[in-house]
């Protein structure tokens, strides 16, 4: 960690994704595996 991000957006996105993967692989029990990104929001009553 502690590396500078590229000024190129696509390269910076890859750098961030790789850093996240490294952290998850180091401690997978700490990652929020129940992430509900694709669930529809609850409807208000």
DSSP file (Angstrom, degrees, kcal/mol; ACC not computed):
  #  RESIDUE AA STRUCTURE BP1 BP2  ACC     N-H-->O    O-->H-N    N-H-->O    O-->H-N    TCO  KAPPA ALPHA  PHI   PSI    X-CA   Y-CA   Z-CA
    1    1 A X              0   0    0      0, 0.0     0, 0.0     0, 0.0     0, 0.0   0.000 360.0 360.0 360.0 176.4    0.0    0.0    0.0
    2    2 A X        +     0   0    0      1,-0.3     2,-0.3     0, 0.0     0, 0.0   0.660 360.0 141.4  83.8  15.0    1.0    3.6    0.0
    3    3 A X        -     0   0    0      1,-0.1    -1,-0.3     0, 0.0     2,-0.2  -0.642  55.9-108.7 -90.3 149.4    1.6    3.8   -3.8
    4    4 A X        -     0   0    0     -2,-0.3     2,-0.2     1,-0.1    -1,-0.1  -0.519  33.4-119.7 -74.0 141.8    0.6    6.9   -5.8
    5    5 A X        -     0   0    0     -2,-0.2     7,-0.1     1,-0.1    -1,-0.1  -0.544  29.6-106.7 -79.0 147.5   -2.4    6.5   -8.1
    6    6 A X        -     0   0    0     -2,-0.2    -1,-0.1     2,-0.2     6,-0.1  -0.343  15.8-131.3 -66.1 152.3   -1.9    7.0  -11.8
    7    7 A X  S    S+     0   0    0      4,-0.1     2,-0.5     5,-0.0    -1,-0.1   0.645  88.9  91.3 -79.1 -14.6   -3.4   10.2  -13.3
    8    8 A X  S  > S-     0   0    0      1,-0.2     4,-2.6     2,-0.0     5,-0.2  -0.728  76.0-144.6 -80.8 122.9   -4.9    8.0  -16.0
    9    9 A X  H  > S+     0   0    0     -2,-0.5     4,-2.5     1,-0.2     5,-0.2   0.906  95.9  49.6 -57.8 -48.0   -8.4    7.0  -14.7
   10   10 A X  H  > S+     0   0    0      1,-0.2     4,-1.8     2,-0.2    -1,-0.2   0.902 113.9  46.1 -61.1 -41.3   -8.5    3.5  -16.2
   11   11 A X  H  > S+     0   0    0      2,-0.2     4,-2.3     1,-0.2    -1,-0.2   0.898 111.3  52.3 -67.1 -40.9   -5.1    2.7  -14.7
   12   12 A X  H  X S+     0   0    0     -4,-2.6     4,-2.4     2,-0.2    -2,-0.2   0.887 107.3  52.6 -62.8 -39.6   -6.1    4.2  -11.3
   13   13 A X  H  X S+     0   0    0     -4,-2.5     4,-2.5     2,-0.2    -1,-0.2   0.921 110.0  48.2 -62.5 -43.8   -9.2    2.0  -11.2
   14   14 A X  H  X S+     0   0    0     -4,-1.8     4,-2.5     2,-0.2    -2,-0.2   0.911 110.7  52.0 -62.2 -42.2   -7.1   -1.1  -11.9
   15   15 A X  H  X S+     0   0    0     -4,-2.3     4,-2.2     2,-0.2    -2,-0.2   0.914 111.1  46.8 -60.9 -43.8   -4.7    0.0   -9.1
   16   16 A X  H  X S+     0   0    0     -4,-2.4     4,-2.5     2,-0.2    -2,-0.2   0.927 112.5  49.5 -64.9 -45.2   -7.5    0.4   -6.6
   17   17 A X  H  X S+     0   0    0     -4,-2.5     4,-2.4     1,-0.2    -2,-0.2   0.896 111.4  49.3 -61.7 -40.3   -9.1   -2.9   -7.5
   18   18 A X  H  X S+     0   0    0     -4,-2.5     4,-2.2     2,-0.2    -1,-0.2   0.895 110.6  50.2 -66.2 -39.8   -5.7   -4.7   -7.2
   19   19 A X  H  X S+     0   0    0     -4,-2.2     4,-2.1     2,-0.2    -2,-0.2   0.910 111.3  48.9 -64.6 -41.9   -5.2   -3.1   -3.8
   20   20 A X  H  X S+     0   0    0     -4,-2.5     4,-2.6     2,-0.2     5,-0.2   0.920 110.3  50.9 -62.9 -43.6   -8.6   -4.2   -2.6
   21   21 A X  H  X S+     0   0    0     -4,-2.4     4,-2.6     1,-0.2    -2,-0.2   0.906 108.7  52.1 -61.2 -41.6   -8.0   -7.7   -3.8
   22   22 A X  H  X S+     0   0    0     -4,-2.2     4,-1.7     1,-0.2    -1,-0.2   0.916 111.6  46.2 -60.3 -44.0   -4.7   -7.8   -1.9
   23   23 A X  H  X S+     0   0    0     -4,-2.1     4,-1.5     2,-0.2    -2,-0.2   0.907 112.9  48.7 -67.6 -41.7   -6.4   -6.7    1.3
   24   24 A X  H  < S+     0   0    0     -4,-2.6    -2,-0.2     1,-0.2    -1,-0.2   0.911 111.4  50.1 -64.9 -41.9   -9.3   -9.2    0.9
   25   25 A X  H  < S+     0   0    0     -4,-2.6     3,-0.4     1,-0.2    -1,-0.2   0.846 108.9  53.0 -64.9 -32.8   -6.9  -12.1    0.2
   26   26 A X  H  < S+     0   0    0     -4,-1.7    -1,-0.2     1,-0.2    -2,-0.2   0.827 132.8   8.1 -71.1 -31.5   -4.9  -11.1    3.3
   27   27 A X    ><  +     0   0    0     -4,-1.5     3,-1.8    -3,-0.2     4,-0.4  -0.469  67.5 167.4-150.4  70.3   -8.0  -11.2    5.6
   28   28 A X  G >  S+     0   0    0     -3,-0.4     3,-1.2     1,-0.3     5,-0.1   0.772  74.7  66.9 -62.7 -26.6  -11.1  -12.6    3.8
   29   29 A X  G 3  S+     0   0    0      1,-0.2    -1,-0.3     3,-0.1     4,-0.1   0.697  97.9  55.5 -67.2 -16.9  -13.0  -12.9    7.1
   30   30 A X  G <  S+     0   0    0     -3,-1.8    -1,-0.2    -6,-0.2     2,-0.2   0.607  86.3  99.2 -89.5 -13.1  -13.0   -9.1    7.4
   31   31 A X  S <  S-     0   0    0     -3,-1.2     2,-1.5    -4,-0.4     3,-0.1  -0.513  81.2-119.5 -78.9 142.2  -14.6   -8.5    4.0
   32   32 A X    >   +     0   0    0     -2,-0.2     3,-0.8     1,-0.2    -1,-0.1  -0.642  37.1 173.9 -81.9  89.9  -18.3   -7.8    3.8
   33   33 A X  T 3   +     0   0    0     -2,-1.5    -1,-0.2     1,-0.3    -2,-0.0   0.690  68.5  69.6 -73.6 -18.9  -19.4  -10.8    1.7
   34   34 A X  T 3   +     0   0    0     -3,-0.1    -1,-0.3     2,-0.1     2,-0.2   0.034  66.7 154.8 -88.6  28.3  -23.1  -10.0    2.1
   35   35 A X    <   -     0   0    0     -3,-0.8     2,-0.3     1,-0.1     3,-0.3  -0.380  32.2-157.2 -60.9 124.0  -22.8   -6.8    0.0
   36   36 A X    >   +     0   0    0      1,-0.2     3,-1.2    -2,-0.2    -1,-0.1  -0.270  41.1 139.2-102.4  46.1  -26.3   -6.2   -1.5
   37   37 A X  T 3  S+     0   0    0     -2,-0.3    -1,-0.2     1,-0.3    -2,-0.0   0.854  75.0  40.9 -59.1 -38.0  -25.3   -4.0   -4.5
   38   38 A X  T 3  S+     0   0    0     -3,-0.3    -1,-0.3     2,-0.1     2,-0.2   0.333  88.9 109.4-100.1   8.4  -27.8   -5.6   -6.9
   39   39 A X  S <  S-     0   0    0     -3,-1.2     2,-0.2     1,-0.1     3,-0.1  -0.587  74.6-112.8 -80.8 145.9  -30.7   -5.9   -4.5
   40   40 A X        -     0   0    0     -2,-0.2     3,-0.1     1,-0.1    -1,-0.1  -0.570  38.5-104.6 -74.3 139.4  -33.7   -3.6   -5.2
   41   41 A X        -     0   0    0     -2,-0.2    -1,-0.1     1,-0.1     2,-0.1  -0.280  42.2 -96.1 -62.3 150.3  -34.2   -1.0   -2.5
   42   42 A X        -     0   0    0      1,-0.1     2,-0.3    -3,-0.1    -1,-0.1  -0.403  40.8-114.9 -66.0 143.6  -37.1   -1.7   -0.1
   43   43 A X        -     0   0    0     -3,-0.1     2,-0.2    -2,-0.1    -1,-0.1  -0.618  27.3-117.3 -80.9 136.5  -40.3    0.1   -1.0
   44   44 A X              0   0    0     -2,-0.3    -1,-0.1     1,-0.1     0, 0.0  -0.506 360.0 360.0 -70.3 141.1  -41.5    2.8    1.4
   45   45 A X              0   0    0     -2,-0.2    -1,-0.1     0, 0.0    -2,-0.0   0.437 360.0 360.0 -87.3 360.0  -44.9    2.0    3.0
